[in-house]
Amino acid sequence: MVKLFKRLNFKYWVVIIAVLLCCPYFLYALPDGESIIEGTATFDRSEPNTLKINTSSDKLIVEYTGFNISTNESVFFIQPSANSVALNRVTGSSISDISGLLSANGIIYLINPNGINISPNARIDVAALVASTLNISNADFLSGKFDFYKVLGKNGYIVNQGNIIVRNGGFVALLSQAIENKGSIIANLGTVVLASGEKMTLALDDLNEISVVIDEAVKDVVLGPNGEKVLSAVKNSGTITANGGKVILTAKVLNNVFDYAINNTGIIEAKSVVNKNGLIELVASGAPIVNTGTLNAGTVKVDAKDTIFINKGKVIAGAESTVDASGKIAILANTLVQGGLISADKLVTIEAEDISVVLDYTPLAMEIDPVLNTSPGVIIQAPQVKIIARQFGSSAAPLNINAALTYINRTQGDINI
C-alpha cells in the first residue's frame, strides 16, 4: 500500500511539472512580493486572475519581486484621481511580461531595469503611463523631479506589441536604452515619447505637457529578448497616434552601438484638430534617422544636425487646424538622403551641410542621394523654390545638379537658384 502511494505521489508531481513546462504563463502569475515604500494601499486577490490595488495616496511607491500579468489576468489600480501617481518598481532579476490587462484611473509608472515586454494580447488602459528600464530615486519622484538613470550592469530593452491607450490629454513615455513599438499607442490631445539614453530628464507641467532631455548617450550594445543585438535605439514598426498632440522620438548614442538612432517603418500620426496643432518630432545624435514608413502631422520636425536623415517613406504635414504652425515641415540634417515623399500644405524647410532648400507650398517629390544619383531625375513642384547649397552631393561647386532629367515646374512666383 505504501509503495502504491509513493508511485501515485510520484506520478502526481510528474503531471504538475509537465503542466508547468507546457504552460509557462503559470510561472508568471500576478505582481508579487510587494512592499509599500510610500503611501498606503491594499492588495486584493480575492477574485481569480485579478489583482486590485486600492490606494488613497496621491503618490504611491511600491517595490515588487516581480511585476507580470499573464493572458486572461487583470491588474486594476483604483486611485484618488486621474492625477494620482503610482510608481511600481521591480527589484527582482526578471523582465516584466505584460500579456493581460493593466487598468488605472490615474498615472502609472512601471520601472524594471531588466526589461519590459508588452505582448500582443496585452492592453494597457490608464490615464498616463511611464514605462522605463531607467530608475528614478524615491526622493526625486516624490519631489516632482523626474531624473532617470541607468542601473549599473543593466542594458534594458522595452518592446510593445500590444495596445496602449491613455485618456485624452494624457501621455505615454517609454524610456530605455532601446525601445521598439510593434503594437499600437494612442494618446490623442496628449504626448507620446520614445526616448533612448542612459540618463534623461522628463519635464512635466501642471497640464501634463511633457518633454524630455537626454543627458547621457547609450554607450553599450543592447541585446534583445532572444539575445540578438538590437540595431535601432528607437524603432516604430507599429502605429503611434496623438492627434492634436505630440509624438517625440529621440535618441542619443555613442560608439556605433546602433545602426540607427531612430527607425520608423510604421505609421506615426499627430494630425491637427480644430485649434490644436499636431506635432511629430524626431531628434537624434550619433546615428542616422531613417523613415521608410509614414509621418503624418500638422507639423513635422526632424533634427539630425550631426548625422544623416534618410527618407524613403512619406513625410506629410496638413493644415487641418487654424494654428499658424500647422502644414509645415522642417528638416535639419548633416546629410539628407531623400527618396520618398515630402508634402506640406504651407512650408517645407530642408537645411543640410550640403543642401538648404526652402519650398513654400508643396507637394514635393525629390530624389537625391549623397552622390547625387538622381535618375530618372529631380522633381520639385512648388509656387516658389529656393535652392542654396555650399556643396551639393559630391560636387565641390556652389551648386551642381548632374542628372539625366531635372524638371522644375513653376506654378507661380519665382524660382531662385
C-alpha positions in Angstrom: 0.0 0.0 0.0 2.8 2.4 0.9 4.6 1.6 -2.4 1.3 2.3 -4.3 1.0 5.6 -2.6 4.6 6.5 -3.5 4.0 5.6 -7.1 0.9 7.7 -7.2 2.6 10.6 -5.5 5.5 10.5 -8.0 3.1 10.5 -10.9 1.2 13.4 -9.4 4.4 15.5 -9.3 5.3 14.4 -12.8 2.0 15.8 -14.0 2.4 19.1 -12.2 5.9 19.6 -13.6 4.7 18.8 -17.1 1.9 21.3 -16.9 4.3 24.0 -15.7 6.7 23.3 -18.5 4.0 23.3 -21.2 2.2 26.3 -19.8 4.8 28.9 -18.9 2.1 31.5 -18.1 1.6 29.7 -14.8 5.2 30.7 -13.9 4.4 34.4 -14.1 1.1 34.9 -12.2 0.3 38.4 -11.0 2.6 41.0 -9.5 4.0 39.6 -6.3 6.4 40.3 -3.4 5.0 43.8 -2.9 6.5 46.2 -0.3 5.0 49.6 0.2 7.7 52.3 0.3 5.5 55.4 0.3 1.8 55.9 0.8 -0.9 53.4 1.7 -2.5 50.7 -0.4 -4.4 47.4 -0.2 -3.8 44.4 -2.5 -7.0 42.4 -3.2 -6.5 39.0 -4.7 -9.9 37.6 -3.8 -11.1 37.2 -7.4 -9.4 34.7 -9.7 -6.7 36.0 -12.0 -7.3 39.5 -10.7 -5.3 41.9 -8.5 -7.0 45.2 -7.3 -4.7 47.8 -5.8 -6.7 50.4 -3.9 -4.8 53.4 -2.7 -5.9 56.7 -1.0 -2.5 58.2 -1.7 -1.9 60.7 -4.5 1.7 59.4 -4.6 2.3 55.8 -4.1 5.6 53.8 -4.3 5.6 50.0 -4.3 8.5 47.7 -4.9 7.9 44.1 -6.2 9.8 40.9 -6.6 8.1 40.6 -10.0 5.5 42.5 -12.0 3.9 40.3 -14.6 0.4 40.0 -16.0 -0.4 36.8 -17.8 -3.0 36.3 -20.5 -6.5 36.4 -19.0 -5.2 38.2 -15.9 -6.0 41.7 -14.9 -4.5 44.3 -12.6 -6.6 47.3 -11.6 -5.3 50.4 -9.8 -8.0 52.4 -8.0 -6.6 55.8 -7.3 -7.9 59.0 -5.8 -7.9 61.0 -9.0 -6.7 61.0 -12.6 -3.6 62.9 -11.5 -2.7 60.4 -8.7 0.6 58.6 -9.4 1.7 55.1 -8.6 5.3 54.1 -9.0 5.8 50.4 -9.3 9.5 49.3 -9.2 10.8 45.7 -9.8 13.7 44.7 -7.6 13.9 41.1 -8.8 16.1 39.9 -11.6 13.5 39.1 -14.3 11.9 41.2 -17.0 8.2 42.3 -16.7 5.9 40.4 -19.1 2.6 42.2 -19.6 0.2 39.9 -21.5 -3.1 40.7 -19.9 -4.9 43.9 -18.8 -3.4 46.8 -16.8 -6.0 49.4 -16.0 -5.9 52.5 -13.9 -7.8 55.7 -13.4 -4.6 57.5 -12.6 -0.9 57.7 -13.7 1.2 54.5 -13.7 5.0 54.3 -13.6 6.5 50.8 -14.2 10.2 50.6 -13.6 12.1 47.5 -14.4 15.9 47.7 -15.2 15.8 44.1 -16.6 13.4 45.0 -19.4 9.7 45.3 -20.2 7.8 43.2 -22.7 4.2 44.1 -23.6 2.8 41.1 -25.5 0.4 41.2 -28.5 -2.6 40.2 -26.3 -1.9 43.0 -23.7 -4.0 46.0 -23.1 -2.9 49.0 -21.0 -5.7 51.5 -20.3 -4.6 54.2 -17.9 -4.7 58.0 -17.5 -1.0 58.2 -18.4 2.0 55.8 -18.5 5.7 55.8 -17.9 7.4 52.5 -18.6 11.1 52.6 -18.0 14.2 50.4 -17.7 15.9 53.5 -16.2 15.5 54.0 -12.5 14.4 57.1 -10.6 15.1 57.8 -6.9 12.2 57.9 -4.5 13.2 61.3 -3.3 13.1 62.7 -6.9 9.8 61.1 -7.7 8.2 62.5 -4.5 9.5 66.0 -5.1 8.4 66.0 -8.8 11.9 65.8 -10.2 11.9 63.2 -12.9 15.6 62.3 -13.4 16.1 58.8 -14.8 19.4 56.9 -14.8 20.8 53.6 -15.9 21.2 50.9 -13.3 24.8 49.7 -13.2 25.2 46.5 -15.3 21.7 46.7 -16.8 21.1 47.3 -20.5 17.4 47.2 -20.6 15.0 46.9 -23.6 11.4 47.8 -24.0 9.1 46.3 -26.6 5.4 47.0 -27.0 3.5 44.5 -29.2 0.1 45.2 -27.5 -2.3 48.1 -27.2 -1.5 51.1 -25.0 -4.2 53.8 -24.7 -4.4 56.8 -22.4 -7.1 59.3 -21.7 -7.3 62.4 -24.0 -4.6 64.8 -22.9 -2.6 62.0 -21.2 0.9 60.8 -22.0 2.9 57.7 -22.8 6.7 57.7 -22.1 8.8 54.7 -22.9 12.3 55.3 -21.6 15.2 52.8 -22.1 18.5 52.2 -23.8 16.4 50.7 -26.6 12.7 50.8 -27.4 10.6 49.2 -30.1 6.9 49.7 -30.7 5.3 46.9 -32.8 1.8 47.5 -31.5 -0.5 50.4 -31.0 -0.1 53.5 -28.8 -2.9 56.1 -28.6 -2.6 59.4 -26.8 -4.9 61.9 -28.6 -4.5 65.5 -27.4 -1.6 64.2 -25.4 2.0 63.2 -25.9 3.9 60.0 -26.8 7.6 59.9 -26.0 10.0 57.1 -27.0 13.5 58.1 -25.7 16.8 56.2 -25.8 19.7 57.2 -23.5 21.4 56.2 -20.2 20.3 59.3 -18.3 17.5 61.6 -19.1 15.1 64.1 -17.6 11.3 64.3 -18.1 9.7 67.7 -17.7 6.1 67.6 -16.8 3.9 70.7 -16.2 0.6 71.1 -14.4 -1.2 70.4 -17.7 0.7 67.1 -18.2 2.6 68.7 -21.1 5.7 66.5 -21.3 9.2 66.9 -22.8 12.4 65.0 -22.5 16.1 65.9 -22.4 18.7 63.1 -22.9 21.7 63.9 -20.7 23.8 60.8 -21.4 24.0 58.7 -24.5 23.8 54.9 -24.8 27.4 53.6 -24.9 27.0 49.8 -24.8 25.4 47.3 -27.1 21.8 46.3 -26.1 20.7 42.7 -26.5 17.1 41.9 -27.4 14.8 39.3 -25.9 16.4 36.5 -27.9 20.0 37.6 -27.2 20.5 39.3 -30.6 22.0 42.7 -30.9 19.4 45.5 -31.2 20.0 47.5 -34.3 17.9 50.6 -33.6 17.8 52.7 -30.5 14.2 53.7 -31.1 12.1 51.8 -33.6 8.5 52.0 -34.6 7.0 49.3 -36.8 3.5 49.7 -35.4 1.2 52.7 -35.1 1.5 55.7 -32.8 -1.4 58.2 -32.7 -1.6 61.5 -30.9 -3.9 63.7 -33.0 -4.0 67.2 -31.6 -0.9 66.3 -29.5 2.8 65.4 -29.9 4.9 62.4 -30.8 8.6 62.7 -29.8 11.1 60.1 -30.8 14.6 60.9 -29.6 17.9 59.0 -29.1 21.5 59.8 -28.3 24.1 57.1 -28.9 27.9 56.6 -29.0 30.4 54.1 -30.1 28.3 52.9 -33.1 26.3 50.7 -30.8 23.3 51.0 -33.1 22.9 51.1 -36.8 20.1 53.7 -36.5 19.2 56.1 -33.7 15.6 56.2 -34.9 14.0 53.8 -37.4 10.4 54.3 -38.5 8.8 51.6 -40.7 5.3 52.0 -39.3 2.8 54.8 -39.1 3.1 57.9 -36.8 0.2 60.3 -36.8 -0.3 63.6 -34.9 -2.8 65.4 -37.1 -4.1 68.8 -36.2 -7.6 69.0 -34.9 -9.6 72.3 -34.8 -7.4 74.7 -32.8 -4.9 72.0 -31.7 -1.8 71.6 -33.8 -0.3 68.1 -34.0 3.5 67.7 -33.9 5.9 64.9 -34.8 9.5 65.5 -33.6 12.4 63.2 -34.4 15.7 64.1 -32.7 18.9 62.0 -32.9 22.6 62.2 -32.3 25.3 59.7 -33.0 23.5 57.5 -35.6 21.1 58.1 -38.6 17.4 58.7 -38.6 15.6 56.6 -41.2 12.0 56.8 -42.3 10.5 54.2 -44.6 7.0 54.4 -43.1 4.7 57.4 -42.7 5.0 60.6 -40.7 1.7 62.5 -40.8 1.1 65.6 -38.6 0.2 69.2 -38.6 3.9 69.9 -38.1 6.9 67.6 -38.7 10.3 68.4 -37.3 13.4 66.3 -37.9 16.7 67.2 -36.1 19.7 65.2 -37.3 22.1 68.0 -37.5 25.2 65.9 -36.7 24.1 62.8 -38.6 22.0 61.6 -41.6 18.3 61.7 -42.3 17.2 59.0 -44.8 13.7 59.4 -46.0 12.4 56.6 -48.3 8.8 56.9 -47.0 6.2 59.7 -46.6 6.5 62.9 -44.6 3.2 64.8 -44.7 2.1 68.0 -42.9 -1.5 69.0 -43.3 -3.1 72.3 -42.3 -6.4 71.0 -40.9 -6.3 73.4 -37.9 -6.4 77.2 -37.7 -2.9 77.2 -35.9 -0.3 79.0 -38.0 2.3 76.3 -37.3 0.3 73.6 -39.0 1.1 72.4 -42.5 4.9 72.9 -42.1 7.9 70.5 -42.3 11.3 71.4 -41.0 14.3 69.1 -41.6 17.8 69.8 -40.3 20.5 67.3 -41.1 24.2 67.0 -41.8 23.3 64.8 -44.8 19.9 64.3 -46.5 19.2 61.1 -48.4 15.8 61.8 -49.9 13.9 59.2 -52.0 10.4 59.3 -50.7 7.6 61.9 -50.5 7.7 65.2 -48.7 4.4 67.0 -48.7 3.2 70.1 -46.8 0.3 72.4 -47.2 2.3 75.5 -46.3 6.0 75.3 -46.0 8.9 72.8 -46.3 12.3 73.8 -45.0 15.3 71.5 -45.5 18.7 72.5 -44.2 21.8 70.4 -44.5 25.5 70.9 -44.5 25.5 70.5 -48.3 21.9 71.4 -49.2 19.4 74.0 -47.9 16.1 74.0 -49.7 13.1 76.2 -48.8 9.8 75.3 -50.6 6.8 77.3 -49.9 3.6 75.4 -50.5 4.2 71.9 -52.0 3.5 68.8 -52.7 7.2 67.9 -53.3 8.9 64.8 -54.5 12.7 64.7 -54.6 15.1 62.0 -55.5 18.6 62.8 -54.0 21.3 60.6 -52.6 24.7 61.5 -51.2 26.4 61.1 -54.6 23.5 62.8 -56.5 22.2 59.7 -58.2 19.1 61.4 -59.5 17.9 59.0 -62.2 15.3 59.4 -63.5 15.5 63.0 -62.3 14.8 65.5 -59.6 11.2 66.7 -59.5 10.2 69.8 -57.5 6.8 71.4 -57.7 6.1 74.5 -55.7 5.0 78.1 -56.3 8.4 79.3 -55.1 11.6 77.3 -54.9 14.9 78.5 -53.4 17.9 76.2 -53.5 21.0 77.3 -51.7 24.0 75.0 -51.3 27.6 75.2 -50.4 28.0 71.7 -51.7 25.5 69.6 -53.5 26.1 65.8 -53.4 29.7 65.0 -54.1 30.3 68.3 -56.0 32.5 71.0 -54.6 30.9 73.6 -56.8 28.3 76.0 -55.3 25.5 74.1 -56.9 25.9 71.2 -59.3 22.9 69.1 -60.4 24.0 66.3 -62.7 21.1 64.2 -63.7 19.6 62.7 -66.9 16.5 64.7 -66.2 16.0 67.6 -64.0 12.5 69.1 -64.0 11.2 72.1 -62.1 7.6 73.1 -62.6 6.9 76.7 -61.6 3.2 77.1 -61.0 3.6 80.7 -59.8 6.1 83.0 -58.2 9.9 82.9 -58.7 12.5 80.2 -58.8 15.8 81.3 -57.4 18.9 79.1 -57.8 
